[in-house]
Each structure stands twice: as structure tokens, then as C-alpha cells.
Amino acid sequence: MSKISTISDCKIIDLPKIHNRSGNLTAMNEGIEVDFNIARVYYLYDIPGGESRGAHAHYELEQIIVAASGCFDVVLDDGINKKSFTLNRPYQGLYVTPGIWRDLVNFSSGAILLVLASLKYSESDYIRNYDDYLAYKKV
């Protein structure tokens, strides 16, 4: 699927939000809100203003990206089309399929980006050069 994935395969997922007077809680469960096995969870924080992150694609990894705090934009690129998603609600996640280039930009002060990933870290799953990505996608 990864070579033929398009940005239309990526989507915003509404996550459960439990609210009471003492605050909100959102939980993500494997097999319910998350359709893949969760092998790794990580988060980015203290990102200096004007900096960007990402700028890569994965051969096999699936992800859900959540703005746990603050906001940022995720720009997805399938080699033909690009689409930008603004994440600013901790009860929504962006599902990103394998084979999609992503750039993370426009971080607000104090933003925390949380990722649920289908695989443990493996450098061999990354495509870090955009020309190599386009060759992989055969665009």
C-alpha cells in the first residue's frame, strides 16, 4: 500500500473526549480508536519558533499525530498532491499512512506533538531525501 498511498488515505480522527468539572480526558485504545498495533509512543516539545520538524516519509510505519498542547500544521505530500492540516485539539488525531511525506511547521509556543506509531524506531524505514521519495513513488 505504501507506494500507492495518497493524501486522501490520511484523515483526521475524532478521539473520545470525557468531560467533567475537573477537566477532560482523552484515551486512545488499540483496536478501537487506533486501527494498528501501537509499538511506540513519542512526543516533541520545546520546539523553537520558526523551526520545522519531520521532512521525511516512512516505508511501513503508520502514525496518529496529536496536538497534545498548542497547535501546529502537518503538511502531507504524496508526490503529486499536498494538503495541510492544522492540529490544535487534543481530542483529534491525524492518521498518516505509510508512503506519505510529512513536514511539521508553524508550532505555537508550548506546543506538544504526540505520536502513536505502529513500529519501533528503525532508521531503515525512513526516506529522508525528497528526491529519493519521488523516485520511490515513481512520480
N, C-alpha and C positions, 0 to 999 in steps of 0.2 A: 504494500500500500504506500510506502513512504515516497517512492519516486513519483507516484501519480497523485499524491495528496495535493489538495488545493486549499486556499484560504477558506473556501466555503465549507470545508470539513472541520474548521475551527469555530468555536462558538462560546458565547457567554452562558455560563451555567448558574442558575439561581440556587443558592445553598440555603438550608433551613436557618431561620432566624428565630430564636426563642427569646422573647422579651418579657421582662417583668420590671418592677420598680427599682430593682437593684442592678439593672444592666442587661446586656444582651449576651447571648451565647450562640455561636455557630459551630457545628461539628460536621466533619466530613467522614463518611464511612465507606470503606472499600466494599464494592459490590452494590452500593445504594447510590450515593451521590457521585462516587468515583468508580468509573467502569473498568479500571485497570488495577492490578496489584500495586500497592504503594511500597516501593523499595527504598525510597529516600525522601526526606523532607529537609529543606534548607530555606534560609531567608537571607535577603540582602538588606542592609541598613546603613545609616551614616553615609549615604551617597552624596558627595559634594554637588552643589548647584552647578548645572550645566554639563555634568558628566552623563555619559550613556553607558549602558551595560548590554550584555547579550552579544549581538553581532555574530551569530552562528546558527547552525541548524544541527539536527540530530538524524542519524540514520534510522534508529529504532525507538528512541525514547518518546514517551507520551508525558505530557505535563498538564497540571492545572496551576495557573498563576493567579494569586490573590493579592489584592492590596490590603494587607492586614492593618495598615495605618497609612494615612495620607493618600496621595494619588500619583499616578504616572501613566504614560502611554506605552502600549505594546504595538509595534508596527510589524505586521506579518507580511511575508513575501513568499509567493510560491514559484517565483521565477518569471511569471507572466503578470500577475496582479499583486497589488499591495492594498492592505487595509489596516487602518489604525483603530485601536480600541483604547478608550480611556478607562482605567480601573480606579475606582475611588469608593467602592463599597465593600466592606469586609464580608458581606454575605453574598458576593458574586465572585465567580472564578472564570478564567478564560481557559478553555480546553484547547491545547495545541497538539496537533498530530505530529508524528514523525515526518521528516522531509520538508519542513517549513522553516524558512529563515526568519529569525526574530531579532528586533532591535528594541531595547528598553530605554525610553527617553522621557524627558520632562518631569523628573522626580520633584515632588514638593519637599519642602523642609520636613524632616522627620518621617519620611515615607519608609514603610517596611514592606518589602515584596516577599511573599511566602510562596514556595513552590512544592507541590506534591509531584514526585517523579516516579515513573514506572520501573526504572532501573537504577542500580547503584552507579556511582560515578565511574565512567570509563572513557578515557581520552580518545580511544579508537571510535567512539560513537559520535564524535564531534566533527562537523565540517566548519572550519574557521575562516576559510578564504572564500569570498563571494564568487570569484571566477570558477573555483573548484565546485562550488554549489551549483552554478548554472550548468557546468559540464555534467554533473551528476544527474540533474533534472533533464538534461538533453534539450535545453532551451536554446 
